[in-house]
Amino acid sequence: MKTQKFNTTALVKILDNVPKRSKQSEGFEIMNKRNIISARDRWLLGEDVYNEDEEFNEIEEKDGILIFRTDIGTFRIDGDHVTMEKTI
C-alpha cells in the first residue's frame, strides 16, 4: 500500500529538513512544507505529483524504495526510514 511506503512518520522527517529562514521569509518555509505535503497527498491518490504552481516535486519507486525529489533535496523513503542525499 502507498500509505505504508510513504507514511506520516516519513513525511514529518522530510518536513523537519525544510530550511529554516529568518522571520521575514517565514512564508517561504511554510510554502515549501505545503508543497511537500500536497505532492505526497497527490501521489497517494494516484495523481500527478508535479504541479506547475508549485516547486519541483517528483516521486518514483525503484527497487521497493521511494525516491522523492524536491527543490530542497532528494529523499529516499523506505517506510519510517528516510535518508537525504547531500551534495558536496
Residue, then its C-alpha position, 0 to 999 in steps of 0.5 A: m500500500k502507498t500509505q505504508k511506503f510513504n507514511t506520516t512518520a516519513l513525511v514529518k522527517i522530510l518536513d523537519n529538513v525544510p530550511k529554516r529562514s529568518k522571520q521575514s521569509e517565514g512564508f517561504e518555509i511554510m510554502n515549501k512544507r505545503n508543497i511537500i505535503s500536497a505532492r505526497d497527498r497527490w501521489l497517494l491518490g494516484e495523481d500527478v505529483y508535479n504541479e506547475d504552481e508549485e516547486f519541483n516535486e517528483i516521486e518514483e519507486k525503484d527497487g521497493i524504495l521511494i525516491f522523492r525529489t524536491d527543490i530542497g533535496t532528494f529523499r529516499i523513503d523506505g517506510d519510517h526510514v528516510t535518508m537525504e542525499k547531500t551534495i558536496 
